Protein backbone atom coordinates (compact mmCIF):
# COMPACT_ATOMS: atom_id res chain seq x y z
CA UNK A 1 0.00 0.00 0.00
CA UNK A 2 1.33 3.42 -0.90
CA UNK A 3 2.29 5.84 1.82
CA UNK A 4 -0.75 8.06 1.23
CA UNK A 5 -3.55 6.00 -0.30
CA UNK A 6 -7.24 5.28 0.20
CA UNK A 7 -7.97 1.64 1.02
CA UNK A 8 -11.77 1.57 1.24
CA UNK A 9 -14.87 3.58 2.06
CA UNK A 10 -18.02 2.35 3.80
CA UNK A 11 -21.51 3.67 4.58
CA UNK A 12 -22.95 2.55 7.94
CA UNK A 13 -26.35 3.15 9.53
CA UNK A 14 -26.87 2.23 13.14
CA UNK A 15 -23.89 -0.14 13.08
CA UNK A 16 -25.11 -1.89 9.92
CA UNK A 17 -23.04 -1.61 6.73
CA UNK A 18 -25.13 -0.41 3.80
CA UNK A 19 -22.52 -0.04 1.05
CA UNK A 20 -18.78 -0.35 0.53
CA UNK A 21 -16.22 0.41 -2.14
CA UNK A 22 -12.54 -0.49 -2.24
CA UNK A 23 -10.82 1.45 -5.02
CA UNK A 24 -7.90 0.04 -7.00
CA UNK A 25 -4.45 1.49 -6.27
CA UNK A 26 -3.85 5.02 -7.49
CA UNK A 27 -2.45 5.09 -11.06
CA UNK A 28 1.14 6.10 -11.63
CA UNK A 29 1.73 9.67 -12.74
CA UNK A 30 4.75 11.35 -14.24
CA UNK A 31 5.63 15.00 -13.68
CA UNK A 32 8.70 16.57 -15.28
CA UNK A 33 10.56 13.28 -15.64
CA UNK A 34 9.86 12.02 -12.08
CA UNK A 35 7.60 8.96 -11.86
CA UNK A 36 5.63 8.34 -8.67
CA UNK A 37 2.30 7.01 -7.47
CA UNK A 38 -0.37 9.66 -7.13
CA UNK A 39 -1.13 8.60 -3.57
CA UNK A 40 2.54 8.95 -2.58
CA UNK A 41 2.81 12.67 -3.05
CA UNK A 42 3.39 15.11 -0.23
CA UNK A 43 0.09 16.21 1.38
CA UNK A 44 -1.04 19.67 0.37
CA UNK A 45 -2.19 20.30 3.94
CA UNK A 46 -0.13 18.84 6.77
CA UNK A 47 -1.72 18.49 10.24
CA UNK A 48 0.24 19.64 13.25
CA UNK A 49 0.16 16.10 14.65
CA UNK A 50 -1.06 12.69 13.60
CA UNK A 51 -4.56 13.25 15.00
CA UNK A 52 -4.74 17.02 14.39
CA UNK A 53 -7.22 18.58 12.04
CA UNK A 54 -10.66 17.77 13.41
CA UNK A 55 -12.69 15.84 15.95
CA UNK A 56 -11.59 13.36 18.52
CA UNK A 57 -8.99 10.70 17.81
CA UNK A 58 -9.01 7.12 18.94
CA UNK A 59 -6.85 4.05 18.49
CA UNK A 60 -8.36 0.79 17.32
CA UNK A 61 -7.72 -2.32 19.36
CA UNK A 62 -4.46 -3.81 18.02
CA UNK A 63 -5.06 -7.22 19.66
CA UNK A 64 -5.00 -10.25 17.36
CA UNK A 65 -8.26 -11.01 15.60
CA UNK A 66 -9.73 -14.19 14.29
CA UNK A 67 -9.95 -14.82 10.58
CA UNK A 68 -12.34 -12.34 9.00
CA UNK A 69 -15.79 -13.64 8.00
CA UNK A 70 -16.71 -14.20 4.38
CA UNK A 71 -18.50 -10.83 4.19
CA UNK A 72 -15.30 -9.01 5.07
CA UNK A 73 -13.42 -10.90 2.37
CA UNK A 74 -15.98 -9.87 -0.24
CA UNK A 75 -16.20 -6.29 1.12
CA UNK A 76 -12.86 -5.20 2.64
CA UNK A 77 -14.42 -1.98 3.92
CA UNK A 78 -16.47 -3.93 6.46
CA UNK A 79 -13.25 -4.46 8.43
CA UNK A 80 -13.71 -0.88 9.69
CA UNK A 81 -16.90 -1.75 11.60
CA UNK A 82 -15.22 -2.94 14.85
CA UNK A 83 -13.13 0.21 15.04
CA UNK A 84 -16.17 2.40 14.35
CA UNK A 85 -18.12 0.68 17.11
CA UNK A 86 -15.40 1.60 19.62
CA UNK A 87 -16.08 5.30 19.08
CA UNK A 88 -19.84 5.10 18.49
CA UNK A 89 -20.56 6.93 21.77
CA UNK A 90 -18.25 9.80 20.79
CA UNK A 91 -19.83 10.46 17.40
CA UNK A 92 -22.74 12.52 18.70
CA UNK A 93 -20.39 14.94 20.45
CA UNK A 94 -17.75 14.74 17.68
CA UNK A 95 -19.42 14.05 14.32
CA UNK A 96 -16.04 13.99 12.56
CA UNK A 97 -12.92 12.27 13.76
CA UNK A 98 -9.99 9.99 13.17
CA UNK A 99 -9.16 6.52 14.43
CA UNK A 100 -5.60 5.25 14.35
CA UNK A 101 -5.37 1.65 13.15
CA UNK A 102 -2.02 -0.02 13.82
CA UNK A 103 0.39 -0.36 12.25
CA UNK A 104 0.11 2.36 9.58
CA UNK A 105 -3.53 3.03 8.80
CA UNK A 106 -6.24 5.43 9.91
CA UNK A 107 -10.01 5.67 9.63
CA UNK A 108 -11.60 9.07 9.07
CA UNK A 109 -15.33 9.23 9.70
CA UNK A 110 -18.25 11.62 9.32
CA UNK A 111 -21.48 10.92 11.23
CA UNK A 112 -24.99 12.25 10.66
CA UNK A 113 -27.19 11.49 13.71
CA UNK A 114 -30.24 13.00 12.01
CA UNK A 115 -30.30 10.20 9.42
CA UNK A 116 -30.50 7.11 11.58
CA UNK A 117 -26.97 7.42 12.96
CA UNK A 118 -25.52 7.46 9.47
CA UNK A 119 -21.73 7.16 9.36
CA UNK A 120 -19.46 7.47 6.34
CA UNK A 121 -15.92 6.23 6.95
CA UNK A 122 -12.83 6.00 4.79
CA UNK A 123 -9.75 3.93 5.61
CA UNK A 124 -6.46 5.24 4.31
CA UNK A 125 -2.81 5.35 5.16
CA UNK A 126 -1.71 7.06 8.36
CA UNK A 127 -0.06 9.91 6.45
CA UNK A 128 -3.17 10.80 4.47
CA UNK A 129 -4.09 14.47 5.05
CA UNK A 130 -7.10 14.74 7.42
CA UNK A 131 -8.51 17.73 5.57
CA UNK A 132 -8.40 15.88 2.26
CA UNK A 133 -10.19 12.91 3.85
CA UNK A 134 -12.85 15.23 5.31
CA UNK A 135 -13.42 16.81 1.87
CA UNK A 136 -14.00 13.32 0.44
CA UNK A 137 -16.39 12.36 3.26
CA UNK A 138 -18.46 15.53 2.78
CA UNK A 139 -18.63 14.91 -0.96
CA UNK A 140 -19.91 11.38 -0.38
CA UNK A 141 -22.40 12.58 2.24
CA UNK A 142 -23.83 15.21 -0.10
CA UNK A 143 -24.42 12.59 -2.82
CA UNK A 144 -25.91 9.72 -0.80
CA UNK A 145 -27.93 11.58 1.85
CA UNK A 146 -31.08 11.55 -0.31
CA UNK A 147 -30.72 8.08 -1.83
CA UNK A 148 -33.93 6.02 -1.73
CA UNK A 149 -33.83 3.33 0.94
CA UNK A 150 -31.05 4.99 2.93
CA UNK A 151 -33.03 4.80 6.16
CA UNK A 152 -34.80 1.49 5.54
CA UNK A 153 -32.63 -0.84 3.44
CA UNK A 154 -31.10 -3.98 5.04
CA UNK A 155 -27.40 -4.77 5.40
CA UNK A 156 -25.53 -4.00 2.16
CA UNK A 157 -28.87 -3.12 0.59
CA UNK A 158 -27.54 0.20 -0.68
CA UNK A 159 -24.59 -1.38 -2.48
CA UNK A 160 -26.05 -1.36 -6.05
CA UNK A 161 -27.01 2.33 -6.00
CA UNK A 162 -24.26 3.69 -3.72
CA UNK A 163 -21.17 1.94 -5.07
CA UNK A 164 -21.11 3.88 -8.38
CA UNK A 165 -21.42 7.12 -6.42
CA UNK A 166 -18.58 6.08 -4.10
CA UNK A 167 -16.41 5.19 -7.10
CA UNK A 168 -17.19 8.51 -8.76
CA UNK A 169 -16.43 10.48 -5.58
CA UNK A 170 -13.07 8.79 -5.09
CA UNK A 171 -12.10 9.19 -8.77
CA UNK A 172 -12.98 12.90 -8.68
CA UNK A 173 -11.19 13.29 -5.35
CA UNK A 174 -8.04 11.69 -6.74
CA UNK A 175 -8.19 13.86 -9.84
CA UNK A 176 -8.63 16.98 -7.73
CA UNK A 177 -5.77 15.96 -5.45
CA UNK A 178 -3.56 15.14 -8.45
CA UNK A 179 -4.42 18.42 -10.22
CA UNK A 180 -3.77 20.43 -7.06
CA UNK A 181 -0.44 18.68 -6.60
CA UNK A 182 0.52 19.23 -10.24
CA UNK A 183 -0.39 22.91 -9.97
CA UNK A 184 1.62 23.21 -6.77
CA UNK A 185 4.63 21.51 -8.39
CA UNK A 186 4.40 23.79 -11.43
CA UNK A 187 4.16 26.86 -9.20
CA UNK A 188 7.11 25.57 -7.18
CA UNK A 189 9.12 25.03 -10.37
CA UNK A 190 8.23 28.55 -11.51
CA UNK A 191 9.33 30.01 -8.17
CA UNK A 192 12.52 27.97 -8.32
CA UNK A 193 13.19 29.25 -11.84
CA UNK A 194 12.65 32.83 -10.73
CA UNK A 195 14.99 32.33 -7.76
CA UNK A 196 17.68 30.81 -10.00
CA UNK A 197 17.30 33.71 -12.42
CA UNK A 198 17.60 36.20 -9.55
CA UNK A 199 20.71 34.47 -8.25
CA UNK A 200 22.26 34.53 -11.72
CA UNK A 201 21.42 38.23 -12.03
CA UNK A 202 22.97 38.90 -8.64
CA UNK A 203 26.11 37.03 -9.62
CA UNK A 204 26.22 38.90 -12.93
CA UNK A 205 25.76 42.16 -11.08
CA UNK A 206 28.61 41.13 -8.80
CA UNK A 207 30.91 40.75 -11.83
CA UNK A 208 29.74 44.07 -13.19
CA UNK A 209 30.24 45.64 -9.78
CA UNK A 210 33.81 44.38 -9.64
CA UNK A 211 34.40 45.80 -13.13
CA UNK A 212 32.85 49.10 -12.01
CA UNK A 213 35.13 49.18 -8.96
CA UNK A 214 38.15 48.57 -11.17
CA UNK A 215 37.10 51.36 -13.52
CA UNK A 216 36.50 53.67 -10.56
CA UNK A 217 39.99 52.96 -9.23
CA UNK A 218 41.44 53.67 -12.68
CA UNK A 219 39.48 56.92 -12.89
CA UNK A 220 40.71 57.89 -9.42
CA UNK A 221 44.29 57.26 -10.50
CA UNK A 222 43.76 59.25 -13.70
CA UNK A 223 42.16 62.09 -11.74
CA UNK A 224 45.11 62.23 -9.32
CA UNK A 225 47.56 62.37 -12.23
CA UNK A 226 45.50 65.03 -13.98
CA UNK A 227 45.39 67.12 -10.82
CA UNK A 228 49.19 66.89 -10.46
CA UNK A 229 49.72 67.86 -14.09
CA UNK A 230 47.24 70.73 -13.80
CA UNK A 231 49.05 72.05 -10.75
CA UNK A 232 52.38 71.81 -12.55
CA UNK A 233 50.95 73.65 -15.57
CA UNK A 234 49.56 76.38 -13.31
CA UNK A 235 52.92 76.80 -11.65
CA UNK A 236 54.64 77.05 -15.05
CA UNK A 237 52.06 79.64 -16.18
CA UNK A 238 52.70 81.75 -13.07
CA UNK A 239 56.45 81.51 -13.58
CA UNK A 240 56.12 82.63 -17.22
CA UNK A 241 53.91 85.49 -16.16
CA UNK A 242 56.42 86.71 -13.59
CA UNK A 243 59.25 86.39 -16.11
CA UNK A 244 57.25 88.47 -18.58
CA UNK A 245 56.66 91.15 -15.92
CA UNK A 246 60.34 91.19 -15.06
CA UNK A 247 61.28 91.50 -18.72
CA UNK A 248 58.87 94.43 -19.17
CA UNK A 249 60.34 96.15 -16.12
CA UNK A 250 63.89 95.63 -17.35
CA UNK A 251 62.98 96.87 -20.82
CA UNK A 252 61.29 99.92 -19.31
CA UNK A 253 64.32 100.75 -17.23
CA UNK A 254 66.57 100.38 -20.27
CA UNK A 255 64.32 102.71 -22.28
CA UNK A 256 64.38 105.30 -19.50
CA UNK A 257 68.14 104.97 -19.24
CA UNK A 258 68.52 105.39 -23.00
CA UNK A 259 66.38 108.52 -22.99
CA UNK A 260 68.36 110.01 -20.12
CA UNK A 261 71.60 109.12 -21.86
CA UNK A 262 70.55 110.73 -25.05
CA UNK A 263 69.24 113.86 -23.39
CA UNK A 264 71.85 114.50 -20.70
CA UNK A 265 74.99 113.02 -22.17
CA UNK A 266 76.75 110.04 -20.82
CA UNK A 267 78.65 109.55 -18.66
CA UNK A 268 78.97 113.12 -17.30
CA UNK A 269 75.35 114.19 -17.68
CA UNK A 270 76.67 117.71 -18.07
CA UNK A 271 73.83 118.75 -20.36
CA UNK A 272 71.36 118.14 -17.61
CA UNK A 273 73.44 119.65 -14.79
CA UNK A 274 72.12 123.03 -13.50
CA UNK A 275 74.15 126.08 -14.52
CA UNK A 276 75.57 128.53 -11.92
VEXFI-531938 format. One record per residue (C-alpha): residue number from 0; residue in three letters; x, y, z. Coordinates in steps of 0.25 Angstrom, whole numbers, padded with zeros to 4 digits, m for minus. Layout:
BEGIN
> NUM / ALA / X / Y / Z
...
! end
This chain:
BEGIN
> 0 / UNK / 0000 / 0000 / 0000
> 1 / UNK / 0005 / 0014 / m0004
> 2 / UNK / 0009 / 0023 / 0007
> 3 / UNK / m0003 / 0032 / 0005
> 4 / UNK / m0014 / 0024 / m0001
> 5 / UNK / m0029 / 0021 / 0001
> 6 / UNK / m0032 / 0007 / 0004
> 7 / UNK / m0047 / 0006 / 0005
> 8 / UNK / m0059 / 0014 / 0008
> 9 / UNK / m0072 / 0009 / 0015
> 10 / UNK / m0086 / 0015 / 0018
> 11 / UNK / m0092 / 0010 / 0032
> 12 / UNK / m0105 / 0013 / 0038
> 13 / UNK / m0107 / 0009 / 0053
> 14 / UNK / m0096 / m0001 / 0052
> 15 / UNK / m0100 / m0008 / 0040
> 16 / UNK / m0092 / m0006 / 0027
> 17 / UNK / m0101 / m0002 / 0015
> 18 / UNK / m0090 / 0000 / 0004
> 19 / UNK / m0075 / m0001 / 0002
> 20 / UNK / m0065 / 0002 / m0009
> 21 / UNK / m0050 / m0002 / m0009
> 22 / UNK / m0043 / 0006 / m0020
> 23 / UNK / m0032 / 0000 / m0028
> 24 / UNK / m0018 / 0006 / m0025
> 25 / UNK / m0015 / 0020 / m0030
> 26 / UNK / m0010 / 0020 / m0044
> 27 / UNK / 0005 / 0024 / m0047
> 28 / UNK / 0007 / 0039 / m0051
> 29 / UNK / 0019 / 0045 / m0057
> 30 / UNK / 0023 / 0060 / m0055
> 31 / UNK / 0035 / 0066 / m0061
> 32 / UNK / 0042 / 0053 / m0063
> 33 / UNK / 0039 / 0048 / m0048
> 34 / UNK / 0030 / 0036 / m0047
> 35 / UNK / 0023 / 0033 / m0035
> 36 / UNK / 0009 / 0028 / m0030
> 37 / UNK / m0001 / 0039 / m0029
> 38 / UNK / m0005 / 0034 / m0014
> 39 / UNK / 0010 / 0036 / m0010
> 40 / UNK / 0011 / 0051 / m0012
> 41 / UNK / 0014 / 0060 / m0001
> 42 / UNK / 0000 / 0065 / 0006
> 43 / UNK / m0004 / 0079 / 0001
> 44 / UNK / m0009 / 0081 / 0016
> 45 / UNK / m0001 / 0075 / 0027
> 46 / UNK / m0007 / 0074 / 0041
> 47 / UNK / 0001 / 0079 / 0053
> 48 / UNK / 0001 / 0064 / 0059
> 49 / UNK / m0004 / 0051 / 0054
> 50 / UNK / m0018 / 0053 / 0060
> 51 / UNK / m0019 / 0068 / 0058
> 52 / UNK / m0029 / 0074 / 0048
> 53 / UNK / m0043 / 0071 / 0054
> 54 / UNK / m0051 / 0063 / 0064
> 55 / UNK / m0046 / 0053 / 0074
> 56 / UNK / m0036 / 0043 / 0071
> 57 / UNK / m0036 / 0028 / 0076
> 58 / UNK / m0027 / 0016 / 0074
> 59 / UNK / m0033 / 0003 / 0069
> 60 / UNK / m0031 / m0009 / 0077
> 61 / UNK / m0018 / m0015 / 0072
> 62 / UNK / m0020 / m0029 / 0079
> 63 / UNK / m0020 / m0041 / 0069
> 64 / UNK / m0033 / m0044 / 0062
> 65 / UNK / m0039 / m0057 / 0057
> 66 / UNK / m0040 / m0059 / 0042
> 67 / UNK / m0049 / m0049 / 0036
> 68 / UNK / m0063 / m0055 / 0032
> 69 / UNK / m0067 / m0057 / 0018
> 70 / UNK / m0074 / m0043 / 0017
> 71 / UNK / m0061 / m0036 / 0020
> 72 / UNK / m0054 / m0044 / 0009
> 73 / UNK / m0064 / m0039 / m0001
> 74 / UNK / m0065 / m0025 / 0004
> 75 / UNK / m0051 / m0021 / 0011
> 76 / UNK / m0058 / m0008 / 0016
> 77 / UNK / m0066 / m0016 / 0026
> 78 / UNK / m0053 / m0018 / 0034
> 79 / UNK / m0055 / m0004 / 0039
> 80 / UNK / m0068 / m0007 / 0046
> 81 / UNK / m0061 / m0012 / 0059
> 82 / UNK / m0053 / 0001 / 0060
> 83 / UNK / m0065 / 0010 / 0057
> 84 / UNK / m0072 / 0003 / 0068
> 85 / UNK / m0062 / 0006 / 0078
> 86 / UNK / m0064 / 0021 / 0076
> 87 / UNK / m0079 / 0020 / 0074
> 88 / UNK / m0082 / 0028 / 0087
> 89 / UNK / m0073 / 0039 / 0083
> 90 / UNK / m0079 / 0042 / 0070
> 91 / UNK / m0091 / 0050 / 0075
> 92 / UNK / m0082 / 0060 / 0082
> 93 / UNK / m0071 / 0059 / 0071
> 94 / UNK / m0078 / 0056 / 0057
> 95 / UNK / m0064 / 0056 / 0050
> 96 / UNK / m0052 / 0049 / 0055
> 97 / UNK / m0040 / 0040 / 0053
> 98 / UNK / m0037 / 0026 / 0058
> 99 / UNK / m0022 / 0021 / 0057
> 100 / UNK / m0021 / 0007 / 0053
> 101 / UNK / m0008 / 0000 / 0055
> 102 / UNK / 0002 / m0001 / 0049
> 103 / UNK / 0000 / 0009 / 0038
> 104 / UNK / m0014 / 0012 / 0035
> 105 / UNK / m0025 / 0022 / 0040
> 106 / UNK / m0040 / 0023 / 0039
> 107 / UNK / m0046 / 0036 / 0036
> 108 / UNK / m0061 / 0037 / 0039
> 109 / UNK / m0073 / 0046 / 0037
> 110 / UNK / m0086 / 0044 / 0045
> 111 / UNK / m0100 / 0049 / 0043
> 112 / UNK / m0109 / 0046 / 0055
> 113 / UNK / m0121 / 0052 / 0048
> 114 / UNK / m0121 / 0041 / 0038
> 115 / UNK / m0122 / 0028 / 0046
> 116 / UNK / m0108 / 0030 / 0052
> 117 / UNK / m0102 / 0030 / 0038
> 118 / UNK / m0087 / 0029 / 0037
> 119 / UNK / m0078 / 0030 / 0025
> 120 / UNK / m0064 / 0025 / 0028
> 121 / UNK / m0051 / 0024 / 0019
> 122 / UNK / m0039 / 0016 / 0022
> 123 / UNK / m0026 / 0021 / 0017
> 124 / UNK / m0011 / 0021 / 0021
> 125 / UNK / m0007 / 0028 / 0033
> 126 / UNK / 0000 / 0040 / 0026
> 127 / UNK / m0013 / 0043 / 0018
> 128 / UNK / m0016 / 0058 / 0020
> 129 / UNK / m0028 / 0059 / 0030
> 130 / UNK / m0034 / 0071 / 0022
> 131 / UNK / m0034 / 0064 / 0009
> 132 / UNK / m0041 / 0052 / 0015
> 133 / UNK / m0051 / 0061 / 0021
> 134 / UNK / m0054 / 0067 / 0007
> 135 / UNK / m0056 / 0053 / 0002
> 136 / UNK / m0066 / 0049 / 0013
> 137 / UNK / m0074 / 0062 / 0011
> 138 / UNK / m0075 / 0060 / m0004
> 139 / UNK / m0080 / 0046 / m0002
> 140 / UNK / m0090 / 0050 / 0009
> 141 / UNK / m0095 / 0061 / 0000
> 142 / UNK / m0098 / 0050 / m0011
> 143 / UNK / m0104 / 0039 / m0003
> 144 / UNK / m0112 / 0046 / 0007
> 145 / UNK / m0124 / 0046 / m0001
> 146 / UNK / m0123 / 0032 / m0007
> 147 / UNK / m0136 / 0024 / m0007
> 148 / UNK / m0135 / 0013 / 0004
> 149 / UNK / m0124 / 0020 / 0012
> 150 / UNK / m0132 / 0019 / 0025
> 151 / UNK / m0139 / 0006 / 0022
> 152 / UNK / m0131 / m0003 / 0014
> 153 / UNK / m0124 / m0016 / 0020
> 154 / UNK / m0110 / m0019 / 0022
> 155 / UNK / m0102 / m0016 / 0009
> 156 / UNK / m0115 / m0012 / 0002
> 157 / UNK / m0110 / 0001 / m0003
> 158 / UNK / m0098 / m0006 / m0010
> 159 / UNK / m0104 / m0005 / m0024
> 160 / UNK / m0108 / 0009 / m0024
> 161 / UNK / m0097 / 0015 / m0015
> 162 / UNK / m0085 / 0008 / m0020
> 163 / UNK / m0084 / 0016 / m0034
> 164 / UNK / m0086 / 0028 / m0026
> 165 / UNK / m0074 / 0024 / m0016
> 166 / UNK / m0066 / 0021 / m0028
> 167 / UNK / m0069 / 0034 / m0035
> 168 / UNK / m0066 / 0042 / m0022
> 169 / UNK / m0052 / 0035 / m0020
> 170 / UNK / m0048 / 0037 / m0035
> 171 / UNK / m0052 / 0052 / m0035
> 172 / UNK / m0045 / 0053 / m0021
> 173 / UNK / m0032 / 0047 / m0027
> 174 / UNK / m0033 / 0055 / m0039
> 175 / UNK / m0035 / 0068 / m0031
> 176 / UNK / m0023 / 0064 / m0022
> 177 / UNK / m0014 / 0061 / m0034
> 178 / UNK / m0018 / 0074 / m0041
> 179 / UNK / m0015 / 0082 / m0028
> 180 / UNK / m0002 / 0075 / m0026
> 181 / UNK / 0002 / 0077 / m0041
> 182 / UNK / m0002 / 0092 / m0040
> 183 / UNK / 0006 / 0093 / m0027
> 184 / UNK / 0019 / 0086 / m0034
> 185 / UNK / 0018 / 0095 / m0046
> 186 / UNK / 0017 / 0107 / m0037
> 187 / UNK / 0028 / 0102 / m0029
> 188 / UNK / 0036 / 0100 / m0041
> 189 / UNK / 0033 / 0114 / m0046
> 190 / UNK / 0037 / 0120 / m0033
> 191 / UNK / 0050 / 0112 / m0033
> 192 / UNK / 0053 / 0117 / m0047
> 193 / UNK / 0051 / 0131 / m0043
> 194 / UNK / 0060 / 0129 / m0031
> 195 / UNK / 0071 / 0123 / m0040
> 196 / UNK / 0069 / 0135 / m0050
> 197 / UNK / 0070 / 0145 / m0038
> 198 / UNK / 0083 / 0138 / m0033
> 199 / UNK / 0089 / 0138 / m0047
> 200 / UNK / 0086 / 0153 / m0048
> 201 / UNK / 0092 / 0156 / m0035
> 202 / UNK / 0104 / 0148 / m0038
> 203 / UNK / 0105 / 0156 / m0052
> 204 / UNK / 0103 / 0169 / m0044
> 205 / UNK / 0114 / 0165 / m0035
> 206 / UNK / 0124 / 0163 / m0047
> 207 / UNK / 0119 / 0176 / m0053
> 208 / UNK / 0121 / 0183 / m0039
> 209 / UNK / 0135 / 0178 / m0039
> 210 / UNK / 0138 / 0183 / m0053
> 211 / UNK / 0131 / 0196 / m0048
> 212 / UNK / 0141 / 0197 / m0036
> 213 / UNK / 0153 / 0194 / m0045
> 214 / UNK / 0148 / 0205 / m0054
> 215 / UNK / 0146 / 0215 / m0042
> 216 / UNK / 0160 / 0212 / m0037
> 217 / UNK / 0166 / 0215 / m0051
> 218 / UNK / 0158 / 0228 / m0052
> 219 / UNK / 0163 / 0232 / m0038
> 220 / UNK / 0177 / 0229 / m0042
> 221 / UNK / 0175 / 0237 / m0055
> 222 / UNK / 0169 / 0248 / m0047
> 223 / UNK / 0180 / 0249 / m0037
> 224 / UNK / 0190 / 0249 / m0049
> 225 / UNK / 0182 / 0260 / m0056
> 226 / UNK / 0182 / 0268 / m0043
> 227 / UNK / 0197 / 0268 / m0042
> 228 / UNK / 0199 / 0271 / m0056
> 229 / UNK / 0189 / 0283 / m0055
> 230 / UNK / 0196 / 0288 / m0043
> 231 / UNK / 0210 / 0287 / m0050
> 232 / UNK / 0204 / 0295 / m0062
> 233 / UNK / 0198 / 0306 / m0053
> 234 / UNK / 0212 / 0307 / m0047
> 235 / UNK / 0219 / 0308 / m0060
> 236 / UNK / 0208 / 0319 / m0065
> 237 / UNK / 0211 / 0327 / m0052
> 238 / UNK / 0226 / 0326 / m0054
> 239 / UNK / 0224 / 0331 / m0069
> 240 / UNK / 0216 / 0342 / m0065
> 241 / UNK / 0226 / 0347 / m0054
> 242 / UNK / 0237 / 0346 / m0064
> 243 / UNK / 0229 / 0354 / m0074
> 244 / UNK / 0227 / 0365 / m0064
> 245 / UNK / 0241 / 0365 / m0060
> 246 / UNK / 0245 / 0366 / m0075
> 247 / UNK / 0235 / 0378 / m0077
> 248 / UNK / 0241 / 0385 / m0064
> 249 / UNK / 0256 / 0383 / m0069
> 250 / UNK / 0252 / 0387 / m0083
> 251 / UNK / 0245 / 0400 / m0077
> 252 / UNK / 0257 / 0403 / m0069
> 253 / UNK / 0266 / 0402 / m0081
> 254 / UNK / 0257 / 0411 / m0089
> 255 / UNK / 0258 / 0421 / m0078
> 256 / UNK / 0273 / 0420 / m0077
> 257 / UNK / 0274 / 0422 / m0092
> 258 / UNK / 0266 / 0434 / m0092
> 259 / UNK / 0273 / 0440 / m0080
> 260 / UNK / 0286 / 0436 / m0087
> 261 / UNK / 0282 / 0443 / m0100
> 262 / UNK / 0277 / 0455 / m0094
> 263 / UNK / 0287 / 0458 / m0083
> 264 / UNK / 0300 / 0452 / m0089
> 265 / UNK / 0307 / 0440 / m0083
> 266 / UNK / 0315 / 0438 / m0075
> 267 / UNK / 0316 / 0452 / m0069
> 268 / UNK / 0301 / 0457 / m0071
> 269 / UNK / 0307 / 0471 / m0072
> 270 / UNK / 0295 / 0475 / m0081
> 271 / UNK / 0285 / 0473 / m0070
> 272 / UNK / 0294 / 0479 / m0059
> 273 / UNK / 0288 / 0492 / m0054
> 274 / UNK / 0297 / 0504 / m0058
> 275 / UNK / 0302 / 0514 / m0048
! end
